[in-house]
Structures are given as C-alpha cells and as structure tokens.
Amino acid sequence: MADRPVRSWPEWLRWVSLAGAVGILLIFLVAQRQSIDVSYGRSPSTSTRIDQPSAGENTATVPSVEAMTALIRAEPVVRLPGAVAFWDEAAVRAAAGGAPVRILVAPPGLDKDERRRVGDVDAATVRIVGTEVSGGMYQSVGTTAADWRAQFATGDVTTQLTGLVAKLNDRTAAESDRLARRDPTAAELRTVTADLRRTGVHRAPGATLTEVPARAAAAAFPAGPALYVALPQQPFGEPVPRYGPTLAAAFPKTPIVVLYGSWIEYDGPDAAEFAELATATYYGRFGDLLSRSAYPQANVLAAYLDRVADVRYSGVFDRPLPYRPLDPVRVALPALPWLFAACVVAFLLLSARAANRPGRTAPRLGTPARLAALTGLAVEMSALTDRASGPALTRGITGLLAAREALAGDLPDPHVRELLDAAQADLDEAARLLPFTGFRPDDYLGRPA
C-alpha cells in the first residue's frame, strides 16, 4: 500500500472554523454603513417643488414705481388690474387704531423685477402681491389651516393684514376663522355628481384644472382612483360650499379631492389619519410660494398629490407597504457577532485538542512508515519504563500490533490510521511519565532519518 500524507477531520474542522470567523468578521465590518432611513417605503413623488406655469400663462404686469406712488397718494387703497386679495375693512381699521393705512394690491404671478417695483412704492403702508402681505420690515403669513383656507379659497387676507397693521402700530389683532361654510344645494350636487360618475372629474366654470396628473394621482391613491372637483377661487364674504363630506357619502370608500382655487381638501378613506397632516405639511411648505404666484390648478394639484404620497409612504397608514426585497445581510446582522464567537471558540477548542492529542495531528509519514517509526519508539521506551508509565506503553504496543495486523490484512487505510492514532496517544502518555525527554511521538517522528 502506497504511503501518502493524511489529515484527520479535527484538523480540517479547525481551519474551517478559523476561515468562517474571518469571513463573518469581514461581512460584519462591510455592513457597518452609517445611514438613516425613516421611511417605510420609497415614495415615488417629486414634491420638492411646484412645476412652473407654461410660457405665456403668467402675463400680469404693474405700472412704474412713479405711477403706483401717485395712485397710492391719491387713494388709501389701490387695486391694480388682476388683484385677487380681499379683506374685512372694519377689522383692518380696528387693528390700525385710527392710524392711516395705505394699501397697494397687485396681481399674482409677477416676475422678480415687477415684485421689486411694487416693493419700491414707499408711500404704501402695506403691499399685497397676490395674497402675500408685507409692509415695513415685515411679511405676514398664515400659520393655521383656517388662515390658509380663507386665503387660498377666497383670497381673504384679513388675518394677515390685521396682524401686520397691528404690528406696525404696536397693537394686538383679534384672531378668528374667516371662512364660513355651507352644504351644497341639491342642484349643485346633481351637476357635480353627474360629472363625477361620467368622467371622475368635475370642472366648474372659471376653474383652471385641465387634467388630473396621472402619475401623481396613482402614487397618492394606489388602492383606486380618486374623484376630483375643481372650483375657481370662491367669492369673498360668501359661505363656501363644502362638497367633500357629501360626496364621500355618495361615493363610499372613494378618495374625494376638492379644489377651491389653490385650496385643496380631502375626504374619504383615511381622512382622519392623514388629511390634516397632508394639508399642514403642504401649505406650510408651499404656502408662501402659492400666495404670490399664479399657478394653474393642475400644477398645484400635482404637488399636493406628491405630498399625499410622501405621507402615505412614511408609514402613517395601516396599509400594506410596497414590496422591498429581503436583505439577508441586514436580517442576519444581529447574529453575526455570535457566529463569529462560535467559530473562534471552535477553533480554540480544536487547537487545544490537537495539542493534547498528538496522534490526531497531521502526520508527516505514510501509514507503513509511521507504523515502523512508532514500533521503534516503543522498543526504545520499553527499556526505560517504570511502574507509572508501563500500562500506557503496554496499551501502545498492543495498538501497534493491531495496526500491523490490519495493515497486513489489507484492511481500509482509515481503520489502520485510527489504530495508529490511538497507539500514538498511548505512547505519548507513557513518554510524558518518563524522567527523560525526547521520547514523545511528535518529537521522535520529527527527527531526521
């Protein structure tokens, strides 16, 4: 039988354990990226801005600074063509406390240079561009849903105007909900519901909504299409019909979106959970921009639907979230330190076993040569043994005889090696009990021939 080097299974397992520990350590270190993700899903929205109107849609202009100065000196209130802002004059007079107030009202949609010309009219106490109210060093803005609703649904800037005038005169303005509401009439509902059943969209005369942005609508309402009602800016001082609750009852489980000028209301599924949040975040972000600009309702609606999609994907809703592929590394990451520790412990234990069981270490000799070397070692040790080492030597010699018979009988080589391993362990035990050095099998087998 040809001689060939062999390795026992604990040796292989020892190095596999070490390789596993190193691999797990590398995976763990690579996975330690510093990142923050507060979203339950990736929103497809692009609501970082409102798309600009198409070329030619903003055509508002204002006279020269000199002309506007002359107008405001002649009249306390000057409304330039296209102005959309209105207010309660009695409330403004009360806020002024008898101090003179001159108000210049310009249309929305002015470019930067035209807004600068309005700002250069020093004779005006208050300047209003669209529904943006400013005066002196201050700009007055809405801070609640009631303020924004009155401002963007009817152009009512009473709250902003009284607050600014009171500030300029060191007074305090009274606060109130400026927008009165009413239920829609039967005739109004018939007209709206007929359009909604036919096309899903109702466009009242004067509304600028041409089409619903399909991509934004699908992202905002993935469970099913919504119904849309587009109305122009409502008349100042008159109760505004509230279509949402009535339409939500007529079309159950269907999202209802109603536009009053630039003001948007939502009714329908999950309204209690997210309608107020979507409104606050949308107008808190874009209210200042909407107040001075003249965006078509399609642009305003697209940004609002993107905001709804962002809120939906943020995990506020108790709804199924978009599918995200399983990341096995992140799932297993908490267990990696324990697996690393287990591999290290296995490596150390097997190393200790290999050190204490020399017969289990990787021999350098083939089976016949190893048998001959161990037999020679046993012969040399037999002249040196005493009462303590004798039993171990006897067991070793018995094992060598069994290995020789197995080798002569052409038994499987693994069986012969197992007998030699046991014999070598017994000889090692006997050698440790001798008062002489150099007789341990590893040392003896390692001597040059």
LUMNUBA-566120 format. One record per residue (C-alpha): residue in one letter; x, y, z. Coordinates in steps of 0.02 Angstrom, whole numbers, padded with zeros to 5 digits, always signed. Layout:
BEGIN
aXYZ/...
% end
This chain:
BEGIN
m+00000+00000+00000/a+00074+00167-00054/d+00120+00294+00077/r+00026+00459+00071/p+00008+00604+00193/v-00156+00612+00285/r-00252+00735+00393/s-00384+00690+00521/w-00553+00778+00523/p-00525+00888+00678/e-00380+00973+00589/w-00488+01016+00439/l-00627+01075+00552/r-00508+01185+00648/w-00454+01282+00493/v-00632+01290+00426/s-00684+01370+00591/l-00546+01499+00575/a-00592+01539+00395/g-00775+01557+00445/a-00731+01678+00585/v-00628+01786+00467/g-00767+01786+00335/i-00902+01834+00461/l-00792+01974+00528/l-00768+02045+00353/i-00956+02038+00315/f-00995+02124+00480/l-00870+02264+00451/v-00929+02295+00271/a-01110+02305+00331/q-01071+02442+00458/r-01128+02588+00350/q-01184+02746+00437/s-01358+02779+00367/i-01527+02845+00422/d-01690+02787+00343/v-01851+02849+00418/s-01963+02792+00279/y-02059+02630+00274/g-02052+02634+00085/r-01977+02734-00055/s-02101+02868-00108/p-02107+02894-00297/s-02156+03076-00276/t-02057+03228-00334/s-02139+03354-00217/t-01985+03461-00188/r-02062+03598-00295/i-02216+03654-00391/d-02192+03649-00579/q-02184+03821-00657/p-02329+03878-00768/s-02308+03858-00955/a-02242+04003-01057/g-02371+04139-01078/e-02481+04088-00930/n-02410+04224-00817/t-02449+04389-00904/a-02479+04503-00753/t-02389+04671-00754/v-02387+04826-00646/p-02359+05012-00685/s-02197+05103-00647/v-02147+05148-00470/e-02189+05330-00502/a-02362+05289-00569/m-02404+05175-00422/t-02338+05305-00299/a-02453+05435-00374/l-02601+05316-00364/i-02572+05269-00182/r-02552+05451-00130/a-02718+05491-00211/e-02816+05344-00135/p-02790+05244+00026/v-02823+05080-00065/v-02762+05048-00243/r-02810+04885-00330/l-02709+04854-00487/p-02787+04753-00630/g-02791+04567-00590/a-02783+04587-00400/v-02863+04441-00307/a-02843+04487-00122/f-02989+04546-00014/w-03012+04589+00170/d-03131+04650+00303/e-03107+04838+00303/a-03184+04861+00476/a-03066+04734+00552/v-02917+04821+00471/r-02972+04992+00536/a-02991+04919+00711/a-02818+04843+00702/a-02744+05010+00645/g-02823+05101+00793/g-02852+05260+00692/a-02680+05265+00612/p-02681+05297+00423/v-02657+05142+00316/r-02623+05144+00129/i-02635+04977+00040/l-02569+04934-00133/v-02642+04773-00204/a-02553+04692-00353/p-02600+04535-00451/p-02513+04367-00425/g-02388+04296-00549/l-02272+04447-00557/d-02091+04413-00602/k-01948+04464-00489/d-01924+04637-00564/e-02109+04681-00555/r-02116+04625-00372/r-01967+04736-00340/r-02059+04884-00416/v-02207+04853-00301/g-02089+04845-00152/d-02011+05012-00203/v-02176+05105-00178/d-02130+05181-00010/a-02292+05280+00001/a-02388+05117+00031/t-02405+05059+00212/v-02449+04883+00155/r-02410+04797-00010/i-02504+04643-00066/v-02444+04536-00213/g-02572+04403-00247/t-02613+04360-00067/e-02436+04390+00001/v-02446+04531+00129/s-02294+04636+00176/g-02258+04807+00247/g-02113+04896+00328/m-01987+04762+00377/y-02117+04626+00397/q-02208+04495+00296/s-02369+04425+00368/v-02409+04242+00334/g-02542+04119+00386/t-02495+03989+00515/t-02653+03882+00532/a-02765+03784+00417/a-02903+03913+00446/d-02787+04053+00388/w-02734+03958+00231/r-02912+03903+00192/a-02978+04081+00191/q-02825+04146+00097/f-02817+04018-00044/a-03003+03977-00061/t-03072+04155-00068/g-02921+04272-00070/d-02965+04332+00106/v-02808+04407+00186/t-02895+04489+00333/t-02799+04387+00462/q-02630+04426+00384/l-02674+04608+00352/t-02741+04644+00526/g-02592+04557+00605/l-02470+04663+00504/v-02562+04827+00532/a-02574+04792+00718/k-02388+04753+00725/l-02343+04914+00635/n-02448+05011+00762/d-02397+04912+00918/r-02568+04835+00939/t-02640+04659+00951/a-02757+04593+00817/a-02904+04479+00854/e-02899+04304+00777/s-03046+04211+00701/d-03092+04081+00570/r-03132+04191+00422/l-03213+04062+00308/a-03398+04024+00325/r-03456+03855+00256/r-03621+03785+00194/d-03689+03623+00125/p-03702+03617-00065/t-03876+03634-00138/a-03965+03490-00222/a-03939+03571-00393/e-03753+03593-00361/l-03737+03412-00307/r-03830+03348-00460/t-03712+03438-00576/v-03556+03382-00484/t-03606+03200-00459/a-03659+03182-00641/d-03486+03235-00700/l-03400+03125-00571/r-03498+02971-00623/r-03462+03006-00806/t-03278+03058-00805/g-03219+03059-00623/v-03183+03247-00635/h-03296+03400-00618/r-03230+03566-00682/a-03334+03716-00635/p-03334+03873-00745/g-03179+03975-00704/a-03076+03827-00641/t-02904+03810-00721/l-02885+03620-00699/t-02864+03545-00873/e-02819+03367-00823/v-02775+03267-00669/p-02588+03223-00661/a-02597+03035-00686/r-02427+02987-00612/a-02451+03088-00453/a-02630+03027-00433/a-02579+02844-00446/a-02442+02866-00315/a-02557+02959-00195/f-02702+02837-00207/p-02635+02664-00255/a-02791+02573-00193/g-02901+02652-00326/p-02932+02813-00423/a-02996+02967-00334/l-03134+03087-00388/y-03090+03269-00417/v-03192+03429-00407/a-03109+03589-00471/l-03187+03756-00425/p-03119+03932-00454/q-03075+04049-00311/q-03238+04074-00216/p-03324+04243-00194/f-03258+04340-00045/g-03378+04358+00101/e-03497+04220+00046/p-03512+04047+00127/v-03412+03918+00031/p-03497+03752-00008/r-03413+03603+00071/y-03430+03462-00054/g-03312+03335+00025/p-03420+03252+00161/t-03575+03243+00050/l-03479+03168-00097/a-03389+03047+00019/a-03560+02982+00074/a-03618+02970-00107/f-03458+02880-00161/p-03408+02770-00012/k-03228+02707+00001/t-03176+02827-00137/p-03050+02969-00110/i-03128+03140-00142/v-03016+03289-00185/v-03094+03461-00199/l-03001+03617-00259/y-03064+03791-00214/g-02942+03899-00312/s-02774+03850-00235/w-02851+03773-00080/i-02866+03583-00080/e-02973+03475+00035/y-02976+03285+00050/d-03118+03174+00111/g-03140+02986+00102/p-03039+02836+00164/d-02911+02876+00300/a-02959+03060+00302/a-02947+03067+00491/e-02770+02996+00486/f-02686+03100+00354/a-02793+03241+00281/e-02741+03367+00414/l-02559+03311+00408/a-02551+03324+00218/t-02631+03496+00224/a-02515+03563+00358/t-02356+03499+00276/y-02408+03552+00101/y-02462+03731+00140/g-02327+03751+00271/r-02201+03716+00133/f-02282+03795-00019/g-02399+03925+00056/d-02279+04069+00034/l-02248+04022-00148/l-02432+03998-00187/s-02479+04165-00109/r-02379+04269-00234/s-02390+04157-00388/a-02525+04115-00515/y-02506+03927-00537/p-02634+03829-00638/q-02734+03709-00531/a-02653+03559-00616/n-02482+03614-00551/v-02549+03646-00376/l-02639+03478-00375/a-02486+03381-00436/a-02379+03445-00293/y-02519+03409-00168/l-02537+03229-00229/d-02349+03207-00215/r-02361+03266-00034/v-02501+03141-00001/a-02391+03003-00074/d-02247+03056+00039/v-02360+03048+00192/r-02429+02879+00138/y-02256+02804+00112/s-02197+02874+00279/g-02293+02735+00367/v-02434+02838+00441/f-02565+02722+00365/d-02610+02549+00422/r-02598+02484+00244/p-02488+02360+00151/l-02324+02442+00105/p-02233+02424-00061/y-02133+02263-00081/r-01950+02277-00037/p-01833+02130-00073/l-01765+02039+00080/d-01588+02091+00125/p-01512+01933+00204/v-01360+02025+00269/r-01463+02152+00368/v-01579+02016+00432/a-01432+01909+00490/l-01327+02055+00551/p-01375+02040+00736/a-01322+01856+00735/l-01153+01882+00651/p-01057+01926+00812/w-01121+01766+00894/l-01074+01661+00742/f-00902+01742+00744/a-00881+01700+00928/a-00938+01520+00897/c-00810+01496+00757/v-00671+01568+00865/v-00716+01454+01012/a-00722+01303+00896/f-00551+01347+00827/l-00476+01365+01001/l-00552+01203+01065/l-00494+01104+00914/s-00321+01182+00929/a-00313+01129+01112/r-00371+00954+01063/a-00236+00945+00931/a-00104+00999+01058/n-00159+00871+01187/r-00184+00729+01063/p-00025+00718+00960/g-00089+00564+00873/r-00227+00671+00799/t-00109+00798+00724/a-00062+00793+00543/p+00073+00659+00523/r+00214+00685+00403/l+00236+00498+00366/g+00136+00371+00269/t+00049+00230+00361/p+00185+00094+00345/a+00325+00216+00386/r+00229+00285+00534/l+00197+00108+00598/a+00382+00068+00586/a+00434+00229+00673/l+00311+00207+00816/t+00367+00025+00836/g+00547+00082+00851/l+00496+00212+00979/a+00403+00080+01081/v+00559-00033+01081/e+00668+00110+01146/m+00541+00160+01278/s+00520-00020+01341/a+00693-00015+01419/l+00653+00147+01513/t+00477+00123+01579/d+00432+00109+01761/r+00276+00065+01859/a+00191+00231+01812/s+00223+00228+01626/g+00212+00040+01598/p+00023+00023+01572/a+00018+00161+01441/l+00166+00084+01349/t+00081-00087+01352/r-00077-00014+01277/g+00027+00073+01145/i+00118-00086+01095/t-00047-00180+01088/g-00116-00046+00972/l+00038-00057+00860/l+00018-00246+00846/a-00164-00223+00799/a-00116-00092+00669/r+00017-00207+00595/e-00108-00350+00579/a-00236-00233+00499/l-00106-00169+00377/a-00051-00346+00333/g-00233-00397+00308/d-00262-00255+00184/l-00395-00177+00294/p-00451+00000+00246/d-00318+00132+00272/p-00430+00244+00382/h-00451+00098+00503/v-00262+00072+00512/r-00234+00258+00541/e-00362+00258+00680/l-00270+00115+00768/l-00104+00210+00747/d-00183+00368+00817/a-00237+00275+00974/a-00068+00190+00992/q+00025+00355+00969/a-00084+00437+01103/d-00042+00297+01225/l+00144+00310+01185/d+00134+00499+01212/e+00054+00470+01383/a+00193+00348+01429/a+00327+00470+01367/r+00259+00612+01475/l+00281+00499+01628/l+00463+00458+01589/p+00601+00556+01676/f+00685+00577+01506/t+00648+00696+01363/g+00640+00666+01176/f+00526+00514+01179/r+00362+00597+01140/p+00299+00532+00971/d+00293+00705+00888/d+00474+00736+00934/y+00528+00561+00887/l+00438+00559+00719/g+00508+00729+00678/r+00690+00676+00696/p+00787+00667+00533/a+00813+00490+00471/
% end
